[in-house]
């Protein structure tokens, strides 16, 4: 035996092959197949127990109960469950792929694959996830199991969403809804509607997203269910629409429901959303407490992508509070985490917060570069809100270093996207950038008009910026005191810049080198 970890042993290769030869010689094909199916059923029961501890909120296919003498693993808490999945998931993947490739795959194949969906969502092993879900879908199709097919499409929808392929993700969720309706599986239909709403929101279709969430909530009510996911998703849509207090109330209700079922990932995720809402309401201390708690929650269960999102929120909170150095430190950490998590959306978020950190330090040229990378990433994955936010950053930076026409071009494009998608908060911010651009070119009348529109939107939404670049119009250019402050912050951030150059220029920032000379957007 060879030790592969604490309390874990494996057979030496020669002993394993000898055992395999004995099994082939002494057991019939049917006996070997039954033994393999018993192993699969034990793993499915153990994975189900881990899932109940780690992500109880996620819908899963029912697992067949084991015989009394075959006891599955038990877990004292979500951290222990996460550690079990970390240790076992590669073997589970191999078992699923091998069984799915057989002539008569056991139904446990797609059940076990579906149970792993929540684990893959936490760890974001997207390529492995797509392979496992695809194998499950093929096996369920061959067996004519419609429920298994619907579950596999749910999994593939989430996996492709994680990889940034929004259109493919939408197709999988639509197929899951169709299959669920065919067999009257209302819970699956509701979950797929909620997931489809999330994809629609990222595509900038907020009204459609709100409609899907409403259908999910109505269906849940008919099924006498009150899951938190559609409430959380709807709160994010309302947040994007600028209905901040409504979004906050829904978010707190979703948080209470997730705490009721002890769903650690959901508790942390909703906390991050609440933190961002609190930032825009001007409640920075509340936002910091929420984001800090969310980060710890994600760390406890090993959710790297979630931790990156929480750190991005902490960076934005620091930037909004005027603390550029703290924002830069958190932004740098967010960049490193986003690279490890290997998710395009996280790369985009990290570049946005780095842009805001640089802006607070009056390092407008470097801020511009971060926003430019964010814009390109948003365009690649079709994330409309991210593209709008990047355009706003480009606009406010261009205005600051004396290119008002380019600033107007970026801000005008952002305004059009925001109005098209009902992103009311971003619409107000775009008007603020337009006002800044007009002011920097001496057009006080134009600045006044745009500034008044921005203020009207800010009042209507409840947006209360503190040190945001979108707070309102200010004079263009830098006076002597501001130039002195720029010099001081460049010195103060010298060490951080060295880290950033070494760590990011070879990765995230190197993306900029592949682009042609920057041009104002048309």
LUMKELO-735656 format. One record per residue (C-alpha): residue in one letter; residue number from 1; y, z, x. Coordinates in Angstrom, 3 decimals. Example, Ala and Ser with C-alpha at 12.3 -4.5 7.8 and 13.67 -1.06 7.14 Angstrom:
2
ATOM/A/1/-4.500/7.800/12.300
ATOM/S/2/-1.060/7.140/13.670
//
This chain:
522
ATOM/X/1/0.000/0.000/0.000
ATOM/X/2/3.553/-0.719/1.122
ATOM/X/3/6.573/1.360/0.084
ATOM/X/4/9.363/-0.806/-1.363
ATOM/X/5/11.674/1.973/-2.531
ATOM/X/6/11.782/5.510/-3.711
ATOM/X/7/8.634/6.181/-5.792
ATOM/X/8/7.704/2.475/-5.586
ATOM/X/9/4.672/0.950/-3.876
ATOM/X/10/3.158/-2.523/-3.801
ATOM/X/11/-0.152/-3.953/-2.697
ATOM/X/12/-0.386/-5.674/0.646
ATOM/X/13/-0.632/-9.465/0.185
ATOM/X/14/-4.253/-9.594/1.414
ATOM/X/15/-5.343/-6.836/-0.981
ATOM/X/16/-3.484/-8.568/-3.814
ATOM/X/17/-5.259/-11.862/-3.168
ATOM/X/18/-8.629/-10.114/-2.895
ATOM/X/19/-8.043/-8.420/-6.259
ATOM/X/20/-7.059/-11.796/-7.721
ATOM/X/21/-10.294/-13.378/-6.456
ATOM/X/22/-12.375/-10.561/-7.988
ATOM/X/23/-10.587/-10.921/-11.314
ATOM/X/24/-11.143/-14.671/-11.362
ATOM/X/25/-14.852/-14.214/-10.554
ATOM/X/26/-15.630/-11.300/-12.883
ATOM/X/27/-13.320/-11.878/-15.866
ATOM/X/28/-13.213/-14.732/-18.337
ATOM/X/29/-9.982/-16.613/-19.005
ATOM/X/30/-9.652/-14.842/-22.359
ATOM/X/31/-10.067/-11.419/-20.723
ATOM/X/32/-7.466/-12.190/-18.065
ATOM/X/33/-5.068/-13.483/-20.713
ATOM/X/34/-5.507/-10.338/-22.796
ATOM/X/35/-4.885/-8.135/-19.751
ATOM/X/36/-1.701/-10.080/-19.011
ATOM/X/37/-0.573/-9.703/-22.612
ATOM/X/38/-1.191/-5.940/-22.469
ATOM/X/39/1.016/-5.789/-19.376
ATOM/X/40/3.701/-7.836/-21.130
ATOM/X/41/3.585/-5.563/-24.189
ATOM/X/42/3.915/-2.460/-21.981
ATOM/X/43/6.883/-3.975/-20.176
ATOM/X/44/8.473/-4.993/-23.487
ATOM/X/45/8.120/-1.454/-24.867
ATOM/X/46/9.539/0.060/-21.667
ATOM/X/47/12.426/-2.431/-21.598
ATOM/X/48/13.148/-1.667/-25.244
ATOM/X/49/13.331/2.062/-24.444
ATOM/X/50/15.739/1.320/-21.577
ATOM/X/51/17.822/-0.924/-23.847
ATOM/X/52/18.121/1.810/-26.487
ATOM/X/53/19.621/4.053/-23.813
ATOM/X/54/21.793/1.516/-21.998
ATOM/X/55/23.011/-0.858/-24.736
ATOM/X/56/21.939/0.418/-28.185
ATOM/X/57/24.640/-1.666/-29.889
ATOM/X/58/23.034/-5.015/-29.016
ATOM/X/59/20.764/-6.615/-31.608
ATOM/X/60/17.238/-7.182/-30.277
ATOM/X/61/13.975/-8.591/-31.573
ATOM/X/62/11.508/-5.953/-32.743
ATOM/X/63/8.984/-4.827/-30.135
ATOM/X/64/5.351/-4.341/-31.112
ATOM/X/65/4.331/-0.654/-30.810
ATOM/X/66/1.762/0.200/-28.140
ATOM/X/67/-1.546/1.962/-28.568
ATOM/X/68/-1.300/5.738/-28.266
ATOM/X/69/-2.904/5.799/-24.818
ATOM/X/70/-0.448/3.206/-23.432
ATOM/X/71/2.818/5.089/-23.031
ATOM/X/72/5.973/3.178/-22.054
ATOM/X/73/8.614/4.454/-19.661
ATOM/X/74/11.090/7.026/-20.944
ATOM/X/75/14.684/7.515/-19.793
ATOM/X/76/16.980/10.530/-19.680
ATOM/X/77/20.187/8.518/-19.863
ATOM/X/78/21.845/5.097/-19.410
ATOM/X/79/22.133/5.395/-15.631
ATOM/X/80/18.387/5.935/-15.249
ATOM/X/81/17.750/3.016/-17.617
ATOM/X/82/20.045/0.784/-15.565
ATOM/X/83/18.223/1.751/-12.370
ATOM/X/84/14.871/0.872/-13.979
ATOM/X/85/16.153/-2.561/-14.989
ATOM/X/86/17.552/-3.115/-11.486
ATOM/X/87/14.158/-2.332/-9.971
ATOM/X/88/12.036/-4.261/-12.483
ATOM/X/89/14.047/-7.247/-13.683
ATOM/X/90/12.828/-9.701/-11.024
ATOM/X/91/9.188/-8.972/-11.905
ATOM/X/92/10.045/-9.279/-15.594
ATOM/X/93/11.638/-12.661/-14.980
ATOM/X/94/8.537/-13.901/-13.133
ATOM/X/95/6.242/-12.686/-15.930
ATOM/X/96/8.355/-14.399/-18.587
ATOM/X/97/8.544/-17.711/-16.711
ATOM/X/98/4.806/-17.730/-15.920
ATOM/X/99/3.751/-16.905/-19.467
ATOM/X/100/6.233/-19.366/-21.001
ATOM/X/101/4.778/-22.146/-18.833
ATOM/X/102/1.276/-21.521/-20.232
ATOM/X/103/-0.377/-23.524/-22.969
ATOM/X/104/-0.300/-20.707/-25.543
ATOM/X/105/2.555/-18.324/-24.668
ATOM/X/106/2.411/-14.851/-26.176
ATOM/X/107/5.272/-13.959/-28.602
ATOM/X/108/6.099/-11.066/-26.283
ATOM/X/109/7.644/-13.684/-23.970
ATOM/X/110/10.709/-14.341/-26.140
ATOM/X/111/10.829/-10.709/-27.268
ATOM/X/112/10.995/-9.466/-23.669
ATOM/X/113/13.507/-12.180/-22.742
ATOM/X/114/15.692/-11.133/-25.650
ATOM/X/115/15.510/-7.478/-24.598
ATOM/X/116/16.819/-8.480/-21.158
ATOM/X/117/19.895/-10.121/-22.718
ATOM/X/118/21.900/-6.902/-22.668
ATOM/X/119/20.984/-6.228/-19.048
ATOM/X/120/22.048/-9.708/-17.986
ATOM/X/121/25.324/-9.220/-19.883
ATOM/X/122/26.008/-6.084/-17.854
ATOM/X/123/24.998/-7.548/-14.487
ATOM/X/124/26.065/-11.170/-15.151
ATOM/X/125/23.125/-12.820/-13.342
ATOM/X/126/24.119/-16.009/-15.146
ATOM/X/127/21.785/-18.544/-13.523
ATOM/X/128/18.703/-16.335/-13.873
ATOM/X/129/19.799/-15.500/-17.410
ATOM/X/130/20.028/-19.154/-18.437
ATOM/X/131/16.582/-19.812/-16.959
ATOM/X/132/14.960/-16.897/-18.803
ATOM/X/133/16.649/-17.673/-22.136
ATOM/X/134/15.768/-21.368/-21.793
ATOM/X/135/12.107/-20.525/-21.139
ATOM/X/136/12.106/-18.229/-24.176
ATOM/X/137/13.627/-20.953/-26.361
ATOM/X/138/11.005/-23.507/-25.292
ATOM/X/139/8.165/-21.051/-25.919
ATOM/X/140/9.497/-20.037/-29.343
ATOM/X/141/9.903/-23.703/-30.326
ATOM/X/142/6.315/-24.517/-29.348
ATOM/X/143/5.119/-21.574/-31.438
ATOM/X/144/7.388/-22.491/-34.368
ATOM/X/145/8.999/-19.021/-34.301
ATOM/X/146/12.453/-19.540/-35.850
ATOM/X/147/13.529/-15.934/-35.289
ATOM/X/148/12.660/-16.236/-31.600
ATOM/X/149/14.635/-19.488/-31.390
ATOM/X/150/17.697/-17.903/-32.990
ATOM/X/151/17.550/-14.992/-30.544
ATOM/X/152/17.218/-17.378/-27.593
ATOM/X/153/20.260/-19.381/-28.722
ATOM/X/154/22.222/-16.098/-28.946
ATOM/X/155/21.229/-15.334/-25.375
ATOM/X/156/22.069/-18.824/-24.120
ATOM/X/157/25.429/-18.644/-25.884
ATOM/X/158/26.355/-15.471/-24.033
ATOM/X/159/24.993/-16.754/-20.719
ATOM/X/160/26.997/-19.995/-20.843
ATOM/X/161/30.081/-18.046/-21.987
ATOM/X/162/29.703/-15.893/-18.867
ATOM/X/163/29.609/-19.049/-16.728
ATOM/X/164/32.832/-20.281/-18.365
ATOM/X/165/31.293/-23.167/-20.359
ATOM/X/166/32.959/-22.410/-23.690
ATOM/X/167/32.006/-25.593/-25.529
ATOM/X/168/28.308/-25.262/-24.670
ATOM/X/169/28.460/-21.589/-25.627
ATOM/X/170/29.957/-22.465/-29.002
ATOM/X/171/27.124/-24.925/-29.667
ATOM/X/172/24.455/-22.289/-29.028
ATOM/X/173/26.095/-19.768/-31.361
ATOM/X/174/26.456/-22.381/-34.108
ATOM/X/175/22.751/-23.185/-33.761
ATOM/X/176/21.872/-19.473/-33.911
ATOM/X/177/23.852/-19.156/-37.161
ATOM/X/178/22.048/-22.159/-38.655
ATOM/X/179/18.598/-20.792/-37.768
ATOM/X/180/19.425/-17.263/-38.945
ATOM/X/181/20.592/-18.582/-42.325
ATOM/X/182/17.426/-20.651/-42.671
ATOM/X/183/15.229/-17.535/-42.567
ATOM/X/184/17.682/-15.106/-44.183
ATOM/X/185/18.212/-13.028/-41.025
ATOM/X/186/21.613/-11.656/-41.966
ATOM/X/187/22.085/-9.320/-38.998
ATOM/X/188/21.550/-12.150/-36.507
ATOM/X/189/23.931/-14.381/-38.465
ATOM/X/190/26.606/-11.662/-38.367
ATOM/X/191/26.241/-11.136/-34.613
ATOM/X/192/26.358/-14.883/-33.945
ATOM/X/193/29.492/-15.212/-36.097
ATOM/X/194/31.126/-12.436/-34.088
ATOM/X/195/30.158/-14.119/-30.813
ATOM/X/196/31.386/-17.496/-32.067
ATOM/X/197/34.690/-15.839/-32.944
ATOM/X/198/35.059/-14.595/-29.385
ATOM/X/199/34.536/-18.095/-27.978
ATOM/X/200/37.014/-19.533/-30.491
ATOM/X/201/39.611/-16.988/-29.411
ATOM/X/202/39.240/-18.010/-25.760
ATOM/X/203/39.644/-21.658/-26.813
ATOM/X/204/42.966/-20.700/-28.423
ATOM/X/205/41.720/-21.030/-32.023
ATOM/X/206/42.907/-17.597/-33.164
ATOM/X/207/42.997/-18.311/-36.912
ATOM/X/208/39.459/-19.655/-36.767
ATOM/X/209/38.372/-16.654/-34.696
ATOM/X/210/39.862/-14.264/-37.244
ATOM/X/211/38.026/-16.123/-40.028
ATOM/X/212/34.680/-15.827/-38.206
ATOM/X/213/35.249/-12.112/-37.604
ATOM/X/214/36.103/-11.652/-41.273
ATOM/X/215/32.868/-13.428/-42.278
ATOM/X/216/30.909/-11.179/-39.917
ATOM/X/217/32.515/-8.005/-41.287
ATOM/X/218/31.936/-9.134/-44.903
ATOM/X/219/28.288/-9.925/-44.169
ATOM/X/220/27.814/-6.544/-42.455
ATOM/X/221/29.287/-4.822/-45.484
ATOM/X/222/26.766/-6.586/-47.745
ATOM/X/223/24.006/-5.419/-45.391
ATOM/X/224/25.432/-1.873/-45.421
ATOM/X/225/26.123/-2.000/-41.691
ATOM/X/226/29.254/-0.944/-39.792
ATOM/X/227/28.866/-2.253/-36.213
ATOM/X/228/31.870/-1.939/-33.937
ATOM/X/229/31.677/-5.382/-32.280
ATOM/X/230/33.469/-7.485/-34.950
ATOM/X/231/36.117/-4.783/-35.346
ATOM/X/232/36.704/-4.773/-31.605
ATOM/X/233/36.832/-8.570/-31.497
ATOM/X/234/39.228/-8.773/-34.437
ATOM/X/235/41.476/-6.207/-32.755
ATOM/X/236/41.675/-8.481/-29.691
ATOM/X/237/42.631/-11.434/-31.897
ATOM/X/238/45.332/-9.406/-33.649
ATOM/X/239/46.542/-8.268/-30.238
ATOM/X/240/46.936/-11.871/-29.131
ATOM/X/241/48.827/-12.604/-32.359
ATOM/X/242/51.260/-9.812/-31.541
ATOM/X/243/50.132/-7.429/-34.288
ATOM/X/244/49.936/-4.562/-31.827
ATOM/X/245/49.728/-1.525/-34.116
ATOM/X/246/47.091/-3.157/-36.339
ATOM/X/247/45.111/-4.069/-33.245
ATOM/X/248/45.386/-0.525/-31.931
ATOM/X/249/44.102/0.979/-35.209
ATOM/X/250/41.114/-1.366/-35.366
ATOM/X/251/40.349/-0.742/-31.708
ATOM/X/252/40.314/3.036/-32.175
ATOM/X/253/38.010/2.657/-35.169
ATOM/X/254/35.646/0.498/-33.086
ATOM/X/255/35.791/3.103/-30.313
ATOM/X/256/34.769/5.865/-32.719
ATOM/X/257/31.811/3.791/-33.947
ATOM/X/258/30.642/2.993/-30.403
ATOM/X/259/30.838/6.669/-29.470
ATOM/X/260/28.797/7.548/-32.545
ATOM/X/261/25.862/5.496/-31.267
ATOM/X/262/26.489/6.409/-27.582
ATOM/X/263/26.994/2.826/-26.342
ATOM/X/264/28.451/3.318/-22.835
ATOM/X/265/29.337/-0.320/-22.133
ATOM/X/266/31.129/-0.739/-25.450
ATOM/X/267/33.029/2.530/-25.033
ATOM/X/268/34.333/1.384/-21.657
ATOM/X/269/35.110/-2.153/-22.859
ATOM/X/270/37.059/-0.997/-25.904
ATOM/X/271/38.925/1.479/-23.696
ATOM/X/272/40.089/-1.402/-21.495
ATOM/X/273/41.365/-3.329/-24.516
ATOM/X/274/43.181/-0.230/-25.781
ATOM/X/275/44.737/0.214/-22.339
ATOM/X/276/46.171/-3.311/-22.408
ATOM/X/277/47.526/-2.819/-25.923
ATOM/X/278/49.141/0.426/-24.786
ATOM/X/279/50.808/-1.383/-21.865
ATOM/X/280/52.542/-3.802/-24.228
ATOM/X/281/53.568/-0.904/-26.463
ATOM/X/282/55.246/0.688/-23.424
ATOM/X/283/52.837/3.653/-23.379
ATOM/X/284/51.951/3.442/-19.688
ATOM/X/285/50.566/6.956/-19.227
ATOM/X/286/48.140/6.500/-22.118
ATOM/X/287/47.198/3.079/-20.766
ATOM/X/288/46.473/4.483/-17.303
ATOM/X/289/44.224/7.245/-18.670
ATOM/X/290/42.274/4.766/-20.799
ATOM/X/291/41.790/2.218/-18.005
ATOM/X/292/40.756/4.914/-15.516
ATOM/X/293/38.150/6.283/-17.937
ATOM/X/294/36.895/2.747/-18.620
ATOM/X/295/36.499/2.009/-14.944
ATOM/X/296/34.406/5.154/-14.465
ATOM/X/297/32.307/4.256/-17.511
ATOM/X/298/31.553/0.818/-16.095
ATOM/X/299/30.783/2.271/-12.670
ATOM/X/300/28.307/4.744/-14.175
ATOM/X/301/26.163/1.945/-15.584
ATOM/X/302/26.746/-0.494/-12.725
ATOM/X/303/28.694/-3.074/-14.739
ATOM/X/304/30.592/-4.848/-11.950
ATOM/X/305/32.299/-7.363/-14.234
ATOM/X/306/33.494/-4.609/-16.557
ATOM/X/307/34.808/-2.611/-13.610
ATOM/X/308/36.754/-5.680/-12.446
ATOM/X/309/38.356/-5.950/-15.900
ATOM/X/310/39.337/-2.277/-15.854
ATOM/X/311/40.808/-2.586/-12.348
ATOM/X/312/42.811/-5.627/-13.500
ATOM/X/313/44.184/-3.458/-16.304
ATOM/X/314/45.129/-0.753/-13.789
ATOM/X/315/46.940/-3.361/-11.683
ATOM/X/316/48.910/-4.577/-14.702
ATOM/X/317/49.794/-0.996/-15.618
ATOM/X/318/51.116/-0.372/-12.100
ATOM/X/319/53.102/-3.622/-12.141
ATOM/X/320/54.572/-2.817/-15.557
ATOM/X/321/55.539/0.593/-14.201
ATOM/X/322/57.398/-1.062/-11.324
ATOM/X/323/54.951/0.116/-8.646
ATOM/X/324/54.279/-3.116/-6.799
ATOM/X/325/52.310/-1.526/-3.962
ATOM/X/326/49.854/0.182/-6.327
ATOM/X/327/49.552/-3.041/-8.306
ATOM/X/328/48.804/-4.951/-5.094
ATOM/X/329/46.085/-2.504/-4.054
ATOM/X/330/44.406/-2.679/-7.457
ATOM/X/331/44.829/-6.446/-7.523
ATOM/X/332/43.149/-6.794/-4.144
ATOM/X/333/40.215/-4.686/-5.357
ATOM/X/334/40.026/-6.782/-8.541
ATOM/X/335/39.806/-9.945/-6.404
ATOM/X/336/36.907/-8.541/-4.397
ATOM/X/337/35.077/-7.365/-7.513
ATOM/X/338/35.617/-10.704/-9.260
ATOM/X/339/34.104/-12.558/-6.323
ATOM/X/340/31.036/-10.294/-6.361
ATOM/X/341/30.656/-10.679/-10.129
ATOM/X/342/30.943/-14.484/-9.747
ATOM/X/343/32.586/-15.078/-13.104
ATOM/X/344/35.435/-17.643/-13.446
ATOM/X/345/37.288/-15.620/-16.078
ATOM/X/346/37.456/-12.623/-13.734
ATOM/X/347/38.795/-14.793/-10.914
ATOM/X/348/41.536/-15.930/-13.287
ATOM/X/349/42.416/-12.379/-14.334
ATOM/X/350/42.496/-11.244/-10.693
ATOM/X/351/44.880/-14.045/-9.746
ATOM/X/352/47.171/-13.171/-12.661
ATOM/X/353/47.436/-9.511/-11.669
ATOM/X/354/47.978/-10.460/-8.030
ATOM/X/355/50.826/-12.681/-9.194
ATOM/X/356/52.408/-9.822/-11.118
ATOM/X/357/52.004/-7.462/-8.167
ATOM/X/358/53.701/-9.938/-5.821
ATOM/X/359/56.467/-10.485/-8.345
ATOM/X/360/57.215/-6.765/-8.523
ATOM/X/361/57.507/-6.783/-4.722
ATOM/X/362/59.935/-9.737/-4.952
ATOM/X/363/57.444/-11.916/-3.049
ATOM/X/364/57.972/-14.822/-5.395
ATOM/X/365/56.491/-17.611/-3.278
ATOM/X/366/53.172/-15.789/-2.894
ATOM/X/367/53.239/-14.811/-6.565
ATOM/X/368/53.683/-18.495/-7.398
ATOM/X/369/50.541/-19.387/-5.428
ATOM/X/370/48.460/-16.814/-7.303
ATOM/X/371/49.703/-18.065/-10.672
ATOM/X/372/48.954/-21.650/-9.602
ATOM/X/373/45.324/-20.804/-8.818
ATOM/X/374/45.087/-18.947/-12.143
ATOM/X/375/46.400/-21.985/-14.026
ATOM/X/376/43.885/-24.308/-12.419
ATOM/X/377/40.981/-21.937/-13.140
ATOM/X/378/42.070/-21.582/-16.774
ATOM/X/379/42.171/-25.358/-17.148
ATOM/X/380/38.696/-25.691/-15.625
ATOM/X/381/37.106/-23.278/-18.108
ATOM/X/382/39.260/-24.194/-21.108
ATOM/X/383/40.770/-20.718/-21.506
ATOM/X/384/44.026/-21.411/-23.329
ATOM/X/385/45.511/-17.902/-23.248
ATOM/X/386/44.905/-17.669/-19.505
ATOM/X/387/46.566/-21.049/-18.972
ATOM/X/388/49.580/-19.900/-20.997
ATOM/X/389/49.901/-16.676/-18.998
ATOM/X/390/49.678/-18.597/-15.705
ATOM/X/391/52.392/-21.018/-16.841
ATOM/X/392/54.661/-18.081/-17.680
ATOM/X/393/54.137/-16.667/-14.199
ATOM/X/394/54.893/-20.022/-12.594
ATOM/X/395/58.031/-20.327/-14.682
ATOM/X/396/59.469/-16.922/-13.905
ATOM/X/397/58.776/-17.363/-10.166
ATOM/X/398/60.342/-20.835/-10.099
ATOM/X/399/63.462/-19.429/-11.750
ATOM/X/400/63.629/-16.626/-9.209
ATOM/X/401/63.618/-18.878/-6.164
ATOM/X/402/66.105/-21.375/-7.511
ATOM/X/403/64.167/-24.096/-9.334
ATOM/X/404/65.437/-23.663/-12.912
ATOM/X/405/64.370/-27.114/-14.157
ATOM/X/406/60.810/-26.513/-13.002
ATOM/X/407/60.978/-23.065/-14.618
ATOM/X/408/62.038/-24.632/-17.912
ATOM/X/409/59.187/-27.134/-17.655
ATOM/X/410/56.551/-24.419/-17.142
ATOM/X/411/58.044/-22.128/-19.790
ATOM/X/412/58.342/-24.986/-22.295
ATOM/X/413/54.678/-25.864/-21.827
ATOM/X/414/53.738/-22.183/-22.244
ATOM/X/415/55.865/-21.940/-25.399
ATOM/X/416/54.161/-24.974/-26.947
ATOM/X/417/50.694/-23.579/-26.230
ATOM/X/418/51.633/-20.127/-27.539
ATOM/X/419/53.068/-21.502/-30.773
ATOM/X/420/50.088/-23.818/-31.285
ATOM/X/421/47.622/-20.944/-30.877
ATOM/X/422/49.663/-18.225/-32.628
ATOM/X/423/49.921/-16.208/-29.408
ATOM/X/424/53.001/-14.400/-30.658
ATOM/X/425/53.365/-12.029/-27.712
ATOM/X/426/53.263/-14.905/-25.254
ATOM/X/427/55.692/-16.884/-27.409
ATOM/X/428/58.248/-14.101/-26.991
ATOM/X/429/57.593/-13.945/-23.262
ATOM/X/430/58.044/-17.714/-22.978
ATOM/X/431/61.440/-17.433/-24.643
ATOM/X/432/62.369/-14.750/-22.093
ATOM/X/433/61.449/-17.082/-19.225
ATOM/X/434/63.428/-19.903/-20.821
ATOM/X/435/66.414/-17.552/-21.051
ATOM/X/436/66.011/-16.607/-17.384
ATOM/X/437/65.819/-20.271/-16.370
ATOM/X/438/68.957/-21.154/-18.334
ATOM/X/439/70.780/-18.177/-16.851
ATOM/X/440/69.789/-19.146/-13.301
ATOM/X/441/71.346/-22.611/-13.761
ATOM/X/442/74.516/-21.183/-15.315
ATOM/X/443/73.786/-22.196/-18.927
ATOM/X/444/74.807/-18.924/-20.573
ATOM/X/445/74.752/-20.394/-24.083
ATOM/X/446/71.156/-21.585/-23.683
ATOM/X/447/70.197/-18.270/-22.125
ATOM/X/448/71.727/-16.420/-25.061
ATOM/X/449/69.880/-18.498/-27.654
ATOM/X/450/66.500/-18.083/-25.987
ATOM/X/451/67.178/-14.422/-25.241
ATOM/X/452/67.941/-13.680/-28.890
ATOM/X/453/64.732/-15.401/-29.984
ATOM/X/454/62.770/-13.397/-27.426
ATOM/X/455/64.309/-10.140/-28.609
ATOM/X/456/63.521/-10.977/-32.250
ATOM/X/457/59.867/-11.616/-31.402
ATOM/X/458/59.674/-8.462/-29.265
ATOM/X/459/61.023/-6.379/-32.179
ATOM/X/460/58.633/-7.979/-34.662
ATOM/X/461/55.564/-7.394/-32.497
ATOM/X/462/56.491/-3.964/-31.144
ATOM/X/463/56.386/-5.262/-27.561
ATOM/X/464/58.216/-2.805/-25.311
ATOM/X/465/58.307/-4.125/-21.737
ATOM/X/466/59.266/-1.694/-19.005
ATOM/X/467/59.372/-3.583/-15.698
ATOM/X/468/57.849/-6.815/-16.969
ATOM/X/469/59.352/-10.087/-15.691
ATOM/X/470/59.405/-11.103/-19.369
ATOM/X/471/61.554/-8.185/-20.535
ATOM/X/472/64.630/-10.318/-21.008
ATOM/X/473/67.084/-12.642/-19.284
ATOM/X/474/68.626/-11.533/-16.009
ATOM/X/475/70.857/-13.319/-13.513
ATOM/X/476/69.267/-15.758/-11.113
ATOM/X/477/69.287/-15.403/-7.342
ATOM/X/478/69.257/-12.264/-5.179
ATOM/X/479/72.220/-10.139/-4.176
ATOM/X/480/72.500/-8.261/-0.873
ATOM/X/481/70.798/-5.131/-2.175
ATOM/X/482/67.881/-7.171/-3.542
ATOM/X/483/67.513/-9.044/-0.232
ATOM/X/484/67.323/-5.689/1.547
ATOM/X/485/64.643/-4.543/-0.897
ATOM/X/486/62.636/-7.720/-0.288
ATOM/X/487/62.686/-7.046/3.468
ATOM/X/488/61.579/-3.436/2.938
ATOM/X/489/58.643/-4.377/0.702
ATOM/X/490/57.491/-7.095/3.093
ATOM/X/491/57.261/-4.423/5.800
ATOM/X/492/55.562/-1.932/3.467
ATOM/X/493/52.885/-4.437/2.469
ATOM/X/494/52.132/-5.787/5.936
ATOM/X/495/48.791/-3.970/6.202
ATOM/X/496/47.744/-4.988/2.704
ATOM/X/497/48.664/-8.586/3.480
ATOM/X/498/46.426/-8.524/6.532
ATOM/X/499/43.526/-7.373/4.357
ATOM/X/500/44.326/-9.997/1.759
ATOM/X/501/44.542/-12.806/4.297
ATOM/X/502/41.201/-11.842/5.851
ATOM/X/503/39.397/-11.237/2.584
ATOM/X/504/40.893/-13.748/0.175
ATOM/X/505/42.249/-16.676/2.148
ATOM/X/506/38.649/-17.576/3.041
ATOM/X/507/37.661/-17.341/-0.631
ATOM/X/508/39.979/-17.197/-3.611
ATOM/X/509/43.279/-18.168/-1.978
ATOM/X/510/41.567/-20.955/-0.028
ATOM/X/511/41.276/-22.788/-3.337
ATOM/X/512/44.960/-23.606/-3.049
ATOM/X/513/44.401/-25.585/0.155
ATOM/X/514/42.271/-28.125/-1.685
ATOM/X/515/45.114/-28.971/-4.083
ATOM/X/516/47.793/-31.617/-3.418
ATOM/X/517/51.425/-30.641/-2.981
ATOM/X/518/52.523/-28.746/-6.073
ATOM/X/519/54.459/-30.591/-8.733
ATOM/X/520/56.265/-29.266/-11.825
ATOM/X/521/54.213/-29.649/-14.968
ATOM/X/522/55.227/-32.430/-17.280
//
